[in-house]
């Protein structure tokens, strides 16, 4: 989705760039249209409202878990209009900072939440790992886990 803004001078372009920057929008491209007027092409980025990790994962600070057990990472997302996001494609990636965990991602419609179940290896006992969750809006959320 693109929004087109006509700018007729370099000053208008600078004003628009400043406005964009203050609104935290994505990068754009300056082009010329058929009328030889400047046109600012600004891709509209979607930014999700992430409601934080839900129990049993800690909302703040590190959590403690048993190595060799599964951890259910749960969270909800909303689009800028407040509508619930339910598509798995909103999740761009997820990983721990060490190899060994296996994961399954689902959407629980009844609980209005995503559920990523991470089966951790027993070899992680006595270690601290960081789980990283990335969304397709480029946001990143982490959780430290002490085993």
C-alpha positions in Angstrom: 0.0 0.0 0.0 1.4 3.4 -0.9 0.4 6.9 0.0 1.3 9.7 -2.5 2.1 13.1 -1.4 2.6 15.9 -3.9 5.5 18.3 -3.2 6.1 21.3 -5.3 9.4 22.5 -3.9 12.4 21.3 -2.1 11.1 23.0 1.1 7.8 21.0 0.8 9.9 17.9 0.4 12.0 18.7 3.5 8.8 19.5 5.5 7.3 16.1 4.5 10.5 14.2 5.3 10.5 15.8 8.8 6.8 15.0 9.3 7.4 11.4 8.3 10.4 11.1 10.6 8.3 12.4 13.5 5.6 9.8 12.7 8.1 6.9 12.6 7.1 5.8 9.1 9.2 3.7 6.8 11.5 5.0 4.1 10.2 6.4 0.8 11.3 7.4 -2.6 11.1 10.8 -4.3 10.0 10.5 -8.0 8.6 12.7 -10.7 5.1 12.1 -12.2 3.7 13.1 -15.6 3.1 16.6 -14.5 6.7 17.2 -13.6 5.8 17.7 -9.9 7.7 15.9 -7.2 5.8 13.0 -5.8 6.8 11.4 -2.5 6.1 7.7 -2.5 5.8 6.5 1.1 5.2 2.8 1.8 2.8 2.5 4.7 4.2 0.1 7.3 2.0 -1.9 9.6 3.1 -1.9 13.3 1.6 -4.5 15.5 0.6 -3.9 19.1 2.3 -6.8 21.0 0.7 -7.4 24.4 3.8 -9.1 25.9 4.5 -12.7 26.7 1.7 -14.3 28.7 2.1 -16.8 31.6 3.9 -19.0 32.2 6.5 -16.7 30.6 7.5 -13.7 32.7 6.4 -10.3 31.5 9.5 -8.7 33.0 12.9 -10.1 33.8 14.3 -13.6 33.2 12.1 -16.6 33.7 13.1 -20.0 35.1 12.4 -23.2 33.3 13.4 -26.9 33.4 15.8 -28.0 30.7 14.3 -30.8 28.6 10.7 -29.5 29.1 8.5 -27.5 26.7 8.0 -23.8 27.2 4.7 -22.3 25.8 5.4 -18.8 24.6 2.1 -17.1 24.3 1.2 -13.6 23.1 -1.5 -11.6 21.3 -1.1 -9.1 18.4 -3.4 -6.3 17.1 -3.1 -4.2 14.0 -3.1 -0.4 14.1 -6.9 -0.3 14.1 -7.0 -2.6 17.1 -8.2 -5.7 15.1 -6.8 -9.0 16.3 -4.0 -10.4 14.1 -4.5 -14.2 13.7 -2.3 -15.1 10.7 0.9 -17.1 11.3 2.7 -15.2 8.6 2.8 -12.2 11.1 5.7 -14.2 12.7 8.8 -13.7 10.7 11.1 -15.8 12.8 11.9 -17.2 16.2 15.0 -18.8 17.7 17.1 -19.4 20.9 20.7 -18.2 21.0 21.8 -21.9 20.9 20.9 -24.8 18.8 18.8 -27.7 20.1 15.3 -26.5 20.7 12.4 -27.7 18.5 9.4 -25.4 18.1 5.8 -25.5 16.9 3.8 -22.4 16.2 0.0 -22.3 16.2 -2.8 -19.8 16.7 -5.3 -20.5 19.5 -8.5 -18.8 18.4 -10.3 -19.6 21.7 -7.5 -17.9 23.7 -7.0 -15.1 21.2 -3.3 -15.8 21.2 -0.3 -17.2 19.3 1.3 -20.2 21.0 4.9 -21.2 20.2 5.8 -24.3 22.0 9.6 -24.7 22.4 10.9 -28.2 23.5 14.2 -27.5 25.1 17.1 -30.0 25.3 18.2 -31.4 28.7 21.7 -30.3 27.9 20.7 -26.7 28.6 20.5 -27.4 32.3 22.5 -24.8 34.3 22.6 -22.4 31.3 20.9 -19.1 30.5 19.5 -18.7 27.0 17.7 -15.9 25.1 14.6 -16.5 23.0 14.1 -14.0 20.2 10.7 -13.5 18.4 10.5 -11.4 15.2 7.4 -10.1 13.5 7.0 -9.1 9.9 6.6 -5.5 11.0 10.4 -5.7 11.8 9.8 -5.6 15.6 11.8 -7.9 17.8 10.9 -9.2 21.3 13.2 -11.3 23.6 12.9 -13.4 26.7 15.8 -14.6 28.9 15.3 -18.1 30.2 17.4 -19.6 33.0 17.5 -23.4 33.0 
